[in-house]
Amino acid sequence: MASLLRPTTWGLFSWRGYCSRGTQGRLSAGFVEALKAVVGSPHVSTAAVVREQHGHDESMHRCQPPDAVVWPQDAEQVGRLAALCYGQGVPIVPFGTGTGLEGGVCAVQGGVCINLTRMDRILELNPEDFSVVVEPGVTRKALNAHLRDRGLWFPVDPGADASLCGMAATGASGTNSVRYGTMRDNVLNLEVVLPSGQRLHTAGRGRRFRKSAAGYNLTGLFVGSEGTLGLITAATLRLHPVPEATVAATCAFPTVQAAVESTVHILQAAVPVARIEFLDEVMMDACNRHSKLNCCVAPTLFLEFHGSEQALAEQVERTEEIIRHNGGSHFSWAKEAEERSRLWAARHNAWYASLALRPGCKGYSTDVCVPISRLPEILVQTKEDLEAWRLTGTIVGHVGDGNFHCILLVDPEDPEELLRVQAFAEQLGRRALALHGTCTGEHGIGLGKRQLLLEEVGAVGVETMRRLKATLDPRGLMNPGKVL
Amino acid sequence: MASLLRPTTWGLFSWRGYCSRGTQGRLSAGFVEALKAVVGSPHVSTAAVVREQHGHDESMHRCQPPDAVVWPQDAEQVGRLAALCYGQGVPIVPFGTGTGLEGGVCAVQGGVCINLTRMDRILELNPEDFSVVVEPGVTRKALNAHLRDRGLWFPVDPGADASLCGMAATGASGTNSVRYGTMRDNVLNLEVVLPSGQRLHTAGRGRRFRKSAAGYNLTGLFVGSEGTLGLITAATLRLHPVPEATVAATCAFPTVQAAVESTVHILQAAVPVARIEFLDEVMMDACNRHSKLNCCVAPTLFLEFHGSEQALAEQVERTEEIIRHNGGSHFSWAKEAEERSRLWAARHNAWYASLALRPGCKGYSTDVCVPISRLPEILVQTKEDLEAWRLTGTIVGHVGDGNFHCILLVDPEDPEELLRVQAFAEQLGRRALALHGTCTGEHGIGLGKRQLLLEEVGAVGVETMRRLKATLDPRGLMNPGKVL
């Protein structure tokens, strides 16, 4: 059965088109009835089309549908579902918005997909304490819309309108993290349903303090665990005051090195930059075409500053000085909301701009992160590798964190090109490891990077993770096949 | 034997004076020889005076000496020591500067104390990447002295000149955390010797990236584990640029409420305050006397701002406006280094200033942390409780984080007063829990707060922690009796 389920695995990833067949009916009718008894008949589906919708995320990993999909309404139902599945040895796969990029929702062993999007309440908002409690169906944009008139916002922004609990599960970050941190820094507490069905509050029920030294950091353990230790059914998040004013800018550089050195100098000068994003000339060209910009086709930084009017003026002045000193030019400052939105929409549409370079192709994004001083080296290597492997790819990155993505364009009908993409991505992962970096800054390990994880944290590291996993999920049924 | 070792345990803590006797000689001569074979004869001691020096920290917990003290020179020796002790069923207690406040180094089951202070090298400094690797003997002040001319610093400042790896083990924070975060936010990687003697690099050997989504967050699990999961033998820390300019200030308030509301408004206005510390009028009076200040005897905020000259001017202006609006007065701004040092020395000497209020008495510090909106309520309650329990205590706190300390003055010869202190501290811990807070913001659980930890995280939380502990330390020999 296992080999039937993986007819076309390509190591790092496998192509979505090859949906597995024949897993339907692996769950007994009695078991499906038991699921219905928990959530109600209309909230369970075993229809092929529904299962296939839930068998993949936005990555190139092959669709691997679950045997059934259920939509619980609250954490109590999630607990009963988990206990039911676990007791019967049925794999459990948590599902949010399906916007992941590492195959985290692929049901590699079938089982029950628990779609949490109908639990979409904002349970508690404490503006004075800068905290909010959300159910797993609340997305980043929905939360920020809710907060709009309260002078608060949640800044972690991976691009997609992902669910916040899904972002916690993945350890997401994105463009604002250089200033506001990642999900690891902004989750205060989690409600988790353990495989047994028991409910765990990682920092204690109802707790929403800013810091604590009370026992082991369970919150930190579940953030980034990719659904392999339990199901997140609520998250308490740290909010931030909306900045009084915002300025965005773009700026061109003669070389990658000059753009990165500017970034280091800006950080060293303690300019509290809110976003600092790098786009290589191929990416910039694609964005110009796709989003009707007319930026210089050169290595480019997109920047954003948050603060008071007066503080911004000074930040902008210092940044310009540093950038000019490093040979930057073609500044374009955007102060009005509309102009800024246009710039950042262009940045956020980098994926689609890249896809438009080779119509009919699919995209695959790498996600390495290195110490910032090693960025110029690895960026230059990456561009050489693209050429050596005869691949088309754009580069865009959260340069302030040392994290960048190479978006590769692949013809899904060309298995030989798929192999080259895989080889390129593995080589890039190993290059990052050789430079003291990580194979994934924010997308997670999922299905495709398990070998790289071993190389990254070593045998003792992976063995320690395995022991933790076995402790919390002794039957290995929580999102099996992911991470480890 | 266990009862012999705990003749005077007072629940929350026990008084240091009652040293245990008769544990000497529990280790066979052969075992002591084996320790010497690992680290060399001069680096092992079983002398009573040395053991007693290592049997307590700065808290009121009773001295409980280990059976032997060893000083390894490197991680390889630590690994051999751990394997040796573990194999023989001998408890292992890691020891840094001994500046903890919750009895974390008390050898409640005897065993071998591993004093790590002779491993005191700064192994690697990467200024461009804002990171440094330190051995466990490197203290906070030693690191900052080393960094002085490089435009970088490590901001986490618990007051004591603690070892940085000890601070990681405790999950320390302190006065700068409102701006720069706690140890949880500033540790990038740890080298840990596991009980088996194996060496684990929590983020992978040599890795020093700013963020990652690769597997479980082992770094976060070991930060704050209080030596109960392994021995930290190196830490990779995140550094920050030294601010261009610094301004400090004090300001008096008519009420506790007014001081706390000012804090909330300052944070809501996104003023990037670097420190914001609250002192009640008793504490302020004590500081005036002890440190020759002449501040108003009233609820007071001590503030510090970091930034460019221009940014500071604006931050100061906004803060003054907010504070005046809340009824604050008696501003005193300190711009020169000497004047600032005098103010912050007074704040850091709060402990000694408190002790001077009742000569001959000892101090005990509580450490609760609540959502900031609940601070006025709990501060008022705490002052009433002090009166009700007929205790002398000062209040000082990291108000921007919701964390405060009540420093209680206790006559060590008065067991009845000790009981009242214990009852007061437990009541305060429960008050914090009732307000969605934690029993410890930064000192840790150690020996005295295990019952409060259970009430804080619940049975499932403690059971989950126990299972994690049993996985990494199946024989229960790593710093036994602490946390759980």
Chai-1 contact restraints between the chains, C-beta under 6 A:
chainA,res_idxA,chainB,res_idxB,connection_type,confidence,min_distance_angstrom,max_distance_angstrom,comment,restraint_id
A,E128,B,V264,contact,1.0,0.0,6.0,A-B,restraint_1
A,E128,B,S373,contact,1.0,0.0,6.0,A-B,restraint_2
A,D129,B,P371,contact,1.0,0.0,6.0,A-B,restraint_3
A,D129,B,I372,contact,1.0,0.0,6.0,A-B,restraint_4
A,D129,B,S373,contact,1.0,0.0,6.0,A-B,restraint_5
A,G171,B,A213,contact,1.0,0.0,6.0,A-B,restraint_6
A,S173,B,K211,contact,1.0,0.0,6.0,A-B,restraint_7
A,T182,B,K211,contact,1.0,0.0,6.0,A-B,restraint_8
A,Q198,B,V460,contact,1.0,0.0,6.0,A-B,restraint_9
A,L200,B,V460,contact,1.0,0.0,6.0,A-B,restraint_10
A,L200,B,T464,contact,1.0,0.0,6.0,A-B,restraint_11
A,G204,B,E456,contact,1.0,0.0,6.0,A-B,restraint_12
A,G204,B,V457,contact,1.0,0.0,6.0,A-B,restraint_13
A,R205,B,G458,contact,1.0,0.0,6.0,A-B,restraint_14
A,G206,B,H436,contact,1.0,0.0,6.0,A-B,restraint_15
A,R207,B,H436,contact,1.0,0.0,6.0,A-B,restraint_16
A,R208,B,P371,contact,1.0,0.0,6.0,A-B,restraint_17
A,R208,B,H436,contact,1.0,0.0,6.0,A-B,restraint_18
A,F209,B,C369,contact,1.0,0.0,6.0,A-B,restraint_19
A,F209,B,P371,contact,1.0,0.0,6.0,A-B,restraint_20
A,F209,B,G402,contact,1.0,0.0,6.0,A-B,restraint_21
A,F209,B,G437,contact,1.0,0.0,6.0,A-B,restraint_22
A,F209,B,T438,contact,1.0,0.0,6.0,A-B,restraint_23
A,R210,B,D401,contact,1.0,0.0,6.0,A-B,restraint_24
A,R210,B,G402,contact,1.0,0.0,6.0,A-B,restraint_25
A,K211,B,S173,contact,1.0,0.0,6.0,A-B,restraint_26
A,K211,B,T182,contact,1.0,0.0,6.0,A-B,restraint_27
A,K211,B,D401,contact,1.0,0.0,6.0,A-B,restraint_28
A,K211,B,G441,contact,1.0,0.0,6.0,A-B,restraint_29
A,S212,B,T438,contact,1.0,0.0,6.0,A-B,restraint_30
A,A213,B,G171,contact,1.0,0.0,6.0,A-B,restraint_31
A,A213,B,G224,contact,1.0,0.0,6.0,A-B,restraint_32
A,A213,B,T440,contact,1.0,0.0,6.0,A-B,restraint_33
A,A213,B,E442,contact,1.0,0.0,6.0,A-B,restraint_34
A,A213,B,G444,contact,1.0,0.0,6.0,A-B,restraint_35
A,A214,B,T438,contact,1.0,0.0,6.0,A-B,restraint_36
A,A214,B,T440,contact,1.0,0.0,6.0,A-B,restraint_37
A,A214,B,I445,contact,1.0,0.0,6.0,A-B,restraint_38
A,A214,B,L453,contact,1.0,0.0,6.0,A-B,restraint_39
A,A214,B,E456,contact,1.0,0.0,6.0,A-B,restraint_40
A,G215,B,I445,contact,1.0,0.0,6.0,A-B,restraint_41
A,G215,B,L453,contact,1.0,0.0,6.0,A-B,restraint_42
A,G215,B,M465,contact,1.0,0.0,6.0,A-B,restraint_43
A,G215,B,V483,contact,1.0,0.0,6.0,A-B,restraint_44
A,Y216,B,S225,contact,1.0,0.0,6.0,A-B,restraint_45
A,Y216,B,M465,contact,1.0,0.0,6.0,A-B,restraint_46
A,Y216,B,L468,contact,1.0,0.0,6.0,A-B,restraint_47
A,N217,B,G220,contact,1.0,0.0,6.0,A-B,restraint_48
A,N217,B,G224,contact,1.0,0.0,6.0,A-B,restraint_49
A,G220,B,N217,contact,1.0,0.0,6.0,A-B,restraint_50
A,G220,B,G220,contact,1.0,0.0,6.0,A-B,restraint_51
A,L221,B,L221,contact,1.0,0.0,6.0,A-B,restraint_52
A,G224,B,A213,contact,1.0,0.0,6.0,A-B,restraint_53
A,G224,B,N217,contact,1.0,0.0,6.0,A-B,restraint_54
A,S225,B,Y216,contact,1.0,0.0,6.0,A-B,restraint_55
A,P241,B,Q268,contact,1.0,0.0,6.0,A-B,restraint_56
A,P241,B,A270,contact,1.0,0.0,6.0,A-B,restraint_57
A,V264,B,E128,contact,1.0,0.0,6.0,A-B,restraint_58
A,Q268,B,P241,contact,1.0,0.0,6.0,A-B,restraint_59
A,A270,B,P241,contact,1.0,0.0,6.0,A-B,restraint_60
A,Q310,B,E314,contact,1.0,0.0,6.0,A-B,restraint_61
A,A311,B,A311,contact,1.0,0.0,6.0,A-B,restraint_62
A,E314,B,Q310,contact,1.0,0.0,6.0,A-B,restraint_63
A,C369,B,F209,contact,1.0,0.0,6.0,A-B,restraint_64
A,P371,B,D129,contact,1.0,0.0,6.0,A-B,restraint_65
A,P371,B,R208,contact,1.0,0.0,6.0,A-B,restraint_66
A,I372,B,D129,contact,1.0,0.0,6.0,A-B,restraint_67
A,S373,B,E128,contact,1.0,0.0,6.0,A-B,restraint_68
A,S373,B,D129,contact,1.0,0.0,6.0,A-B,restraint_69
A,D401,B,R210,contact,1.0,0.0,6.0,A-B,restraint_70
A,D401,B,K211,contact,1.0,0.0,6.0,A-B,restraint_71
A,G402,B,F209,contact,1.0,0.0,6.0,A-B,restraint_72
A,G402,B,R210,contact,1.0,0.0,6.0,A-B,restraint_73
A,H436,B,G206,contact,1.0,0.0,6.0,A-B,restraint_74
A,H436,B,R207,contact,1.0,0.0,6.0,A-B,restraint_75
A,H436,B,R208,contact,1.0,0.0,6.0,A-B,restraint_76
A,G437,B,F209,contact,1.0,0.0,6.0,A-B,restraint_77
A,T438,B,F209,contact,1.0,0.0,6.0,A-B,restraint_78
A,T438,B,S212,contact,1.0,0.0,6.0,A-B,restraint_79
A,T438,B,A214,contact,1.0,0.0,6.0,A-B,restraint_80
A,T440,B,A213,contact,1.0,0.0,6.0,A-B,restraint_81
A,T440,B,A214,contact,1.0,0.0,6.0,A-B,restraint_82
A,G441,B,K211,contact,1.0,0.0,6.0,A-B,restraint_83
A,E442,B,A213,contact,1.0,0.0,6.0,A-B,restraint_84
A,G444,B,A213,contact,1.0,0.0,6.0,A-B,restraint_85
A,I445,B,A214,contact,1.0,0.0,6.0,A-B,restraint_86
A,I445,B,G215,contact,1.0,0.0,6.0,A-B,restraint_87
A,L453,B,A214,contact,1.0,0.0,6.0,A-B,restraint_88
A,L453,B,G215,contact,1.0,0.0,6.0,A-B,restraint_89
A,E456,B,G204,contact,1.0,0.0,6.0,A-B,restraint_90
A,E456,B,A214,contact,1.0,0.0,6.0,A-B,restraint_91
A,V457,B,G204,contact,1.0,0.0,6.0,A-B,restraint_92
A,V460,B,Q198,contact,1.0,0.0,6.0,A-B,restraint_93
A,V460,B,L200,contact,1.0,0.0,6.0,A-B,restraint_94
A,T464,B,L200,contact,1.0,0.0,6.0,A-B,restraint_95
A,M465,B,G215,contact,1.0,0.0,6.0,A-B,restraint_96
A,M465,B,Y216,contact,1.0,0.0,6.0,A-B,restraint_97
A,R467,B,T471,contact,1.0,0.0,6.0,A-B,restraint_98
A,L468,B,Y216,contact,1.0,0.0,6.0,A-B,restraint_99
A,T471,B,R467,contact,1.0,0.0,6.0,A-B,restraint_100
A,T471,B,T471,contact,1.0,0.0,6.0,A-B,restraint_101
A,V483,B,G215,contact,1.0,0.0,6.0,A-B,restraint_102
